[in-house]
């Protein structure tokens, strides 16, 4: 889940290009017309195909006014043609000469929403660099929206503090309740912004993890089908079998995964206005008789049945900040038949120590090899994390594995079958060892989630420094002062995470740290809000 708060919405540094995100060899984008040739990015695929054949894929999509889903279908249609042995020239001639039949083009078929090539990387990045101008406009719009959200939150806090001075307890309660409601509105309004959902969908490790869980564990989704046209129309029924609940459904992508993998009925709940567009996407893809999307809060919604499974992308930065975990717990307790059927079913929060002197903004990788030239002189290479020392403000960054100077320690494990709301405030001890002589600049917290219970093929999604880039990145807590450590030194302490009474999605974090049981650092306080 991506929190829509000002400091954490997409910024200049968090928008990444294909060059920023390093892919494994098996995640390269295959050429559309020459499937034996692969490239790191969609732009290079389309450029190569254009150079070899004269076919301008992006121009063709603009000419035919294809939206996101139409482009997905076109890619899969071309993939199916190359798979059938058609030559590039034959495919191009067919596309250019094709006239929509009764308003439908050759590729405008529901079957082309299913990938022809397994884990086709091109489907996840074909539109990432299609229009830099529109991206800049969207970015400016986001900044304006984020500034407004920051102002609203600051105003709320001021009002809340005034409320504490009121003599009438009933008035205090009324003010607090009103401010919590206002904070909720800001939260859900943030998720009405399409840009947030777009960045989450472009987060390949995140989206592929959920897709892989569904597609590799289809036995969990009863009444298996292969396409929407195979699903019979549903009559009203009140039963627990074959029903999947998508909590915080957003764009509806998880609901679509579940339906495509055989769920007989899928219910999605989200309080943000994005659900209106999600309903249209569900209908466009032919699953509107399987998927029902309900706008409202899980705490208030009434369902006509119990559910067999819950799937949700509830995680926030730091796993818990601005997360939907408490909402998923409510949904589990209200609607789920078997509490072990919440996915992901397990989450872990881990901590390690890092040095930040070698930290470089991820955008430098973009400038390092720009069309064959090293353009790093153009980039801002002065950016560092030093300015955050002593401010009590953590930051969200993607650090390289080379920054890590200690081993990793588990802070918290959450099992979705048994977690309760009070578990989200906790204190725990930690201990890890320095791996080399270096300077300890910061403590870094990252999380992993697991799809394991009842799964034939378990799936894991990680956000550590050694994992592939995700929009969550890592949460970096800069020490007030850097500390020298030697290989083998034992760093231990306590970690406390407490939610604010007025804004239950925000956290106050406290660290106590000592080295080899003797050198104790002053207690450090941070605010995730």
C-alpha positions in Angstrom: 0.0 0.0 0.0 1.3 3.4 -0.8 0.6 6.2 1.7 -0.6 9.4 0.2 1.2 11.7 2.6 3.2 14.7 1.3 6.6 13.3 2.2 5.9 9.9 0.8 3.9 10.4 -2.4 6.0 10.2 -5.6 8.6 12.9 -5.8 11.2 13.8 -8.4 13.5 11.1 -6.8 10.9 8.4 -6.5 9.8 8.4 -10.2 12.1 5.8 -11.8 12.7 4.9 -15.4 13.5 1.5 -16.8 17.2 2.4 -16.5 16.8 3.0 -12.8 15.3 -0.4 -12.0 17.8 -3.2 -12.6 16.3 -6.4 -14.0 17.4 -9.9 -13.9 18.2 -11.5 -17.3 14.9 -13.4 -17.2 13.0 -10.1 -16.7 14.3 -8.4 -19.8 11.7 -7.1 -22.3 11.4 -9.3 -25.4 11.1 -7.7 -28.8 7.5 -7.8 -30.1 8.5 -8.8 -33.6 11.8 -10.6 -32.9 11.1 -12.6 -29.7 14.7 -14.0 -29.6 16.0 -10.4 -28.9 15.6 -8.8 -25.5 16.3 -5.4 -24.0 16.3 -3.8 -20.5 13.4 -1.4 -21.3 10.3 -1.0 -23.4 11.7 2.1 -25.2 14.6 0.0 -26.5 12.2 -2.7 -27.6 10.0 -0.3 -29.6 13.1 1.5 -31.0 14.7 -1.7 -32.2 11.4 -2.9 -33.8 11.0 0.4 -35.5 14.6 0.4 -36.8 14.3 -3.1 -38.2 10.8 -2.9 -39.7 9.6 0.7 -39.7 6.7 -0.2 -37.4 6.1 2.5 -34.8 4.3 0.7 -32.0 3.6 3.8 -29.9 2.5 5.8 -33.0 0.2 2.9 -33.9 -1.4 2.9 -30.4 -1.9 6.7 -30.6 -3.4 6.5 -34.0 -5.9 3.8 -32.9 -6.5 5.7 -29.6 -5.7 2.6 -27.5 -5.9 2.9 -23.8 -3.9 0.8 -21.3 -6.0 -2.3 -21.7 -6.2 -2.0 -25.5 -2.4 -1.8 -25.5 -2.1 -4.9 -23.4 -4.4 -6.8 -25.8 -2.4 -5.5 -28.8 0.9 -6.7 -27.2 -0.5 -10.2 -26.5 -2.1 -10.3 -30.0 1.3 -9.7 -31.6 2.9 -12.2 -29.2 0.4 -14.8 -30.3 1.1 -14.1 -34.0 4.9 -14.5 -33.6 4.2 -17.7 -31.6 2.2 -19.0 -34.6 5.2 -18.4 -36.8 4.0 -15.2 -38.6 6.8 -13.1 -40.0 7.2 -9.5 -38.8 6.2 -8.1 -42.1 3.1 -10.2 -42.2 2.1 -9.1 -38.8 2.6 -5.4 -39.6 0.6 -5.7 -42.9 -2.2 -7.4 -41.0 -2.3 -4.6 -38.4 -2.1 -1.8 -40.8 -4.8 -3.2 -43.1 -7.1 -4.4 -40.4 -10.5 -2.7 -40.1 -12.5 -3.2 -36.9 -15.1 -5.8 -37.4 -18.4 -4.4 -36.0 -16.4 -2.0 -34.0 -13.9 -4.5 -32.7 -10.3 -4.8 -33.9 -8.5 -8.1 -34.3 -6.8 -7.8 -31.0 -9.9 -6.5 -29.1 -10.7 -9.9 -27.7 -10.9 -10.8 -24.0 -8.4 -13.7 -24.5 -5.6 -11.2 -25.2 -5.9 -9.9 -21.6 -4.1 -13.1 -20.5 -0.3 -13.0 -21.1 0.9 -15.0 -24.1 4.5 -14.9 -22.7 4.8 -16.0 -19.1 5.9 -13.1 -16.8 6.1 -10.8 -19.9 8.1 -7.9 -18.6 6.9 -5.7 -21.5 3.4 -5.7 -20.0 4.6 -4.0 -16.9 6.6 -1.2 -18.5 5.4 -0.5 -22.0 3.9 2.9 -21.0 6.5 4.1 -18.5 8.3 6.6 -20.8 5.5 7.3 -23.4 5.0 11.0 -22.6 7.6 12.8 -20.5 5.5 16.0 -20.6 2.4 14.4 -19.2 4.5 12.9 -16.5 5.8 16.3 -15.5 2.3 17.7 -15.5 1.2 14.7 -13.3 4.2 15.3 -11.0 3.3 19.0 -10.5 -0.3 18.1 -9.8 0.9 15.5 -7.2 3.1 18.1 -5.6 0.1 20.5 -5.3 -2.1 17.8 -3.9 0.5 16.8 -1.4 1.1 20.3 -0.2 -2.7 20.6 0.4 -2.7 17.3 2.3 0.3 18.5 4.5 -1.6 21.7 5.3 -4.7 19.7 6.2 -2.8 17.4 8.6 -1.0 20.4 10.2 -4.3 22.1 10.8 -5.8 18.9 12.3 -2.9 18.6 14.8 -3.3 22.2 15.9 -7.0 21.8 16.4 -6.4 18.6 18.3 -3.9 20.3 20.7 -6.4 23.1 21.3 -9.0 20.4 22.1 -6.8 19.1 24.9 -7.3 22.4 26.7 -11.1 22.2 26.6 -12.7 21.7 30.0 -15.7 19.7 28.8 -14.7 16.0 28.2 -17.6 15.6 25.8 -16.3 18.5 23.7 -12.8 16.9 23.7 -14.2 13.6 22.5 -16.2 15.3 19.8 -13.2 17.3 18.5 -11.0 14.2 18.5 -13.6 12.1 16.6 -14.1 14.9 14.1 -10.3 15.2 13.5 -9.9 11.4 13.1 -12.7 11.5 10.5 -11.1 14.4 8.7 -7.8 12.4 8.7 -9.5 9.4 7.2 -11.0 11.6 4.5 -7.6 12.9 3.6 -6.2 9.4 3.5 -9.0 8.1 1.2 -8.9 11.3 -0.9 -5.2 10.6 -1.5 -6.0 7.2 -2.8 -8.5 8.7 -5.3 -5.5 10.0 -7.2 -4.7 7.8 -10.2 -1.0 8.6 -10.1 -0.6 6.7 -6.8 -2.3 3.5 -8.2 -0.2 3.8 -11.4 3.1 3.9 -9.4 1.9 0.8 -7.4 1.0 -1.0 -10.6 4.4 -0.1 -12.1 6.1 -1.6 -9.1 6.9 -4.9 -10.8 8.1 -7.0 -7.7 4.9 -6.0 -5.9 2.5 -6.7 -8.6 4.2 -9.8 -9.9 4.2 -11.3 -6.3 0.5 -11.0 -6.1 0.0 -12.3 -9.6 2.3 -15.2 -9.0 0.5 -16.1 -5.8 -2.8 -16.3 -7.7 -1.5 -18.0 -10.8 0.7 -20.6 -9.1 -1.8 -21.5 -6.5 -5.0 -21.8 -8.5 -6.3 -24.6 -6.4 -7.0 -22.0 -3.7 -9.5 -20.4 -6.1 -12.4 -22.9 -6.6 -14.5 -23.3 -9.7 -11.4 -22.7 -11.9 -12.0 -21.1 -15.3 -9.6 -19.7 -17.9 -11.5 -16.7 -19.2 -14.4 -14.5 -18.3 -16.7 -15.9 -21.0 -16.5 -19.4 -19.4 -18.0 -18.1 -16.1 -21.8 -18.6 -15.8 -23.9 -15.7 -14.7 -24.3 -15.8 -11.0 -27.7 -15.8 -9.2 -28.0 -14.3 -5.7 -26.6 -16.8 -3.2 -25.7 -16.8 0.5 -22.8 -19.2 0.8 -19.2 -19.1 1.9 -17.6 -21.2 -0.9 -15.6 -19.7 -3.7 -15.9 -16.1 -2.5 -12.7 -13.9 -2.4 -12.7 -10.5 -0.6 -10.2 -7.9 -1.8 -9.7 -5.4 1.0 -8.6 -1.9 -0.2 -9.2 -3.0 -3.8 -8.0 0.3 -5.4 -7.6 -0.2 -9.1 -9.1 -3.7 -8.9 -6.0 -5.5 -10.1 -6.0 -8.1 -7.3 -9.7 -8.8 -7.8 -9.0 -9.3 -11.5 -6.2 -11.7 -10.7 -8.5 -13.7 -8.4 -11.3 -13.8 -11.0 -8.9 -14.9 -13.8 -7.6 -17.7 -11.6 -11.0 -19.2 -11.0 -12.7 -17.4 -8.1 -16.5 -17.9 -8.5 -17.2 -14.6 -6.8 -15.0 -11.6 -5.9 -15.9 -8.7 -3.6 -13.7 -5.7 -3.5 -14.1 -2.9 -0.9 -12.4 0.5 -1.0 -13.5 3.9 0.3 -11.6 6.0 -2.3 -13.2 7.4 -5.4 -10.8 5.3 -7.6 -13.3 2.5 -7.2 -15.5 4.2 -9.9 -12.8 3.8 -12.4 -12.0 0.3 -11.1 -15.6 -0.8 -11.8 -15.2 0.4 -15.4 -12.0 -1.6 -15.8 -13.7 -4.7 -14.4 -16.6 -4.3 -16.9 -14.2 -3.6 -19.8 -12.5 -6.9 -19.0 -15.7 -8.9 -18.8 -15.6 -9.8 -15.2 -18.5 -7.6 -13.9 -20.7 -10.6 -13.3 -18.0 -12.1 -11.1 -16.5 -9.0 -9.4 -18.5 -6.6 -7.2 -16.8 -3.5 -6.0 -18.3 -1.7 -3.0 -17.3 1.8 -2.0 -17.2 2.3 1.8 -15.2 1.5 4.9 -14.8 -2.2 5.9 -16.0 -1.4 9.4 -19.3 -0.1 8.0 -20.0 -2.3 4.9 -22.5 -5.2 5.2 -22.0 -8.3 3.0 -24.6 -10.8 2.0 -22.3 -13.8 2.7 -19.2 -15.0 4.4 -16.0 -15.2 2.4 -13.6 -18.0 1.7 -10.4 -15.9 1.3 -9.1 -12.4 1.8 -6.4 -10.9 -0.4 -5.1 -7.4 0.3 -2.1 -5.2 -0.4 -2.2 -3.6 3.0 1.4 -2.7 3.6 2.7 0.8 4.1 6.1 2.3 4.4 7.9 0.7 7.4 5.2 -2.0 6.9 2.8 -0.4 9.3 2.9 3.4 8.6 -0.3 4.4 6.8 -1.0 0.7 6.4 -4.4 -1.0 6.2 -3.5 -3.9 8.5 -6.1 -3.0 11.2 -8.7 -2.8 8.5 -7.8 -6.3 7.2 -8.1 -7.6 10.8 -11.6 -6.2 11.0 -12.5 -7.8 7.7 -11.0 -11.1 8.8 -13.0 -11.1 12.0 -16.3 -10.0 10.4 -16.4 -11.9 7.1 -13.8 -14.8 6.9 -14.8 -18.4 7.5 -11.2 -19.7 7.9 -8.8 -17.2 9.5 -5.8 -18.9 7.9 -6.9 -17.8 4.5 -5.7 -14.2 4.6 -3.0 -13.4 1.9 -0.2 -12.5 2.4 -0.5 -14.6 5.5 2.8 -13.6 7.2 4.9 -10.5 7.5 8.3 -9.7 9.1 9.9 -6.4 10.0 13.7 -6.4 10.2 16.5 -4.0 11.1 20.2 -3.6 10.2 22.9 -1.0 10.4 24.2 1.0 7.4 26.8 3.6 6.4 25.5 6.4 4.2 28.6 8.1 2.9 28.4 6.1 -0.3 24.7 6.8 -0.7 23.8 8.1 -4.1 20.4 9.0 -5.4 18.9 6.2 -7.6 18.5 8.7 -10.4 22.3 8.6 -10.9 22.0 5.2 -12.5 19.8 6.9 -15.1 22.5 9.5 -15.9 25.4 7.0 -15.8 24.5 5.5 -19.2 22.3 7.8 -21.2 22.1 6.6 -24.8 25.7 5.5 -24.5 27.0 8.6 -22.7 28.0 9.2 -19.1 26.0 12.2 -18.1 26.5 12.1 -14.3 27.9 15.7 -14.4 24.3 16.9 -15.1 22.9 15.1 -12.1 22.8 16.5 -8.6 25.5 14.5 -6.9 25.6 16.5 -3.7 22.5 14.9 -2.2 23.2 13.2 1.0 21.4 12.1 4.2 23.4 14.2 6.6 20.9 17.0 6.8 18.5 14.6 8.5 20.7 14.0 11.6 19.0 15.1 14.8 15.7 16.1 13.1 13.7 13.1 14.3 12.5 12.6 10.7 13.1 9.2 9.0 13.4 9.1 5.3 12.4 6.6 2.6 15.3 5.6 0.4 16.6 2.8 -1.8 20.0 1.9 -0.4 22.4 -0.4 -2.2 23.5 -3.7 -0.5 27.0 -2.2 -0.2 25.7 0.2 2.4 24.9 -2.6 4.9 27.6 -3.1 7.5 25.8 -5.4 10.0 23.8 -8.6 9.8 20.0 -8.4 10.0 17.8 -8.8 13.0 14.1 -9.7 13.1 12.1 -7.0 14.9 8.6 -8.3 14.5 6.7 -11.2 12.9 3.0 -10.8 12.1 0.7 -13.8 11.4 -2.5 -12.6 9.7 -4.5 -15.5 11.2 -4.0 -14.3 14.8 -2.8 -10.7 14.8 -5.0 -8.3 16.7 -5.1 -4.5 16.7 -3.2 -4.1 19.9 -0.3 -6.0 18.4 0.4 -3.0 16.2 1.9 -1.1 19.1 4.9 -3.0 20.4 8.3 -2.9 22.1 11.1 -5.4 21.2 14.8 -5.9 21.8 17.2 -6.4 19.0 20.8 -7.4 18.5 23.1 -7.6 15.5 26.8 -7.7 14.7 29.1 -5.5 12.7 30.4 -7.3 9.6 33.3 -4.9 9.0 35.2 -1.9 10.3 33.1 1.1 9.3 31.0 4.0 10.4 27.5 3.3 11.6 25.4 6.2 10.2 21.8 4.9 10.4 19.5 2.1 11.3 17.4 0.7 8.4 14.1 -1.1 8.7 12.6 -3.1 5.9 9.9 -5.8 5.6 8.9 -8.9 3.8 5.5 -10.6 3.3 4.9 -14.2 2.5 2.2 -16.2 0.7 2.6 -19.6 2.3 -0.4 -21.0 4.1 -2.1 -23.8 2.0 0.1 -22.8 -1.0 1.6 -25.3 -3.4 4.0 -22.7 -4.5 5.0 -20.2 -1.8 5.7 -16.6 -2.8 7.8 -14.0 -1.0 8.0 -10.2 -1.5 10.9 -8.4 0.1 11.9 -4.7 0.5 15.4 -4.9 1.9 18.6 -3.3 0.5 19.4 -6.6 -1.3 15.9 -7.1 -2.8 14.8 -5.6 -6.1 13.5 -2.0 -6.0 10.0 -1.5 -4.8 8.1 1.8 -4.1 8.3 1.0 -0.4 12.1 1.1 -0.5 13.6 1.1 3.1 12.9 3.3 6.1 16.2 5.0 7.1 16.6 6.4 10.7 19.8 8.5 10.8 21.7 8.5 14.1 22.2 11.8 15.8 25.9 11.3 15.3 27.9 8.7 13.3 29.5 5.9 15.4 32.6 4.0 14.5 32.3 0.2 14.8 34.7 -2.7 14.3 34.0 -6.1 12.8 32.4 -8.3 15.4 31.0 -5.5 17.6 27.6 -6.4 19.1 25.0 -3.7 18.7 21.9 -4.1 20.8 19.0 -2.1 22.1 15.3 -1.7 22.2 12.8 -0.6 19.6 9.4 0.9 20.4 6.7 1.6 17.9 3.5 3.4 19.1 0.6 4.7 17.1 -0.7 8.3 17.7 -4.0 8.5 19.5 -5.4 11.0 17.0 -4.0 9.5 13.8 -3.8 5.7 14.2 -1.9 5.2 10.9 1.0 7.4 12.2 3.8 6.2 14.5 6.2 7.5 17.1 9.4 5.4 17.0 12.0 5.2 19.8 15.5 3.6 19.6 17.9 2.8 22.5 21.2 1.5 21.2 24.5 0.4 22.8 27.7 -1.2 21.5 29.2 -4.2 23.2 26.9 -3.7 26.2 28.8 -0.6 27.3 28.7 2.4 25.0 25.1 3.6 25.2 23.9 6.2 22.8 21.3 8.8 23.8 17.7 7.7 23.2 16.6 8.6 19.7 13.0 9.7 18.8 11.4 9.7 15.4 8.0 10.6 14.0 6.4 8.8 11.1 3.6 11.1 10.3 
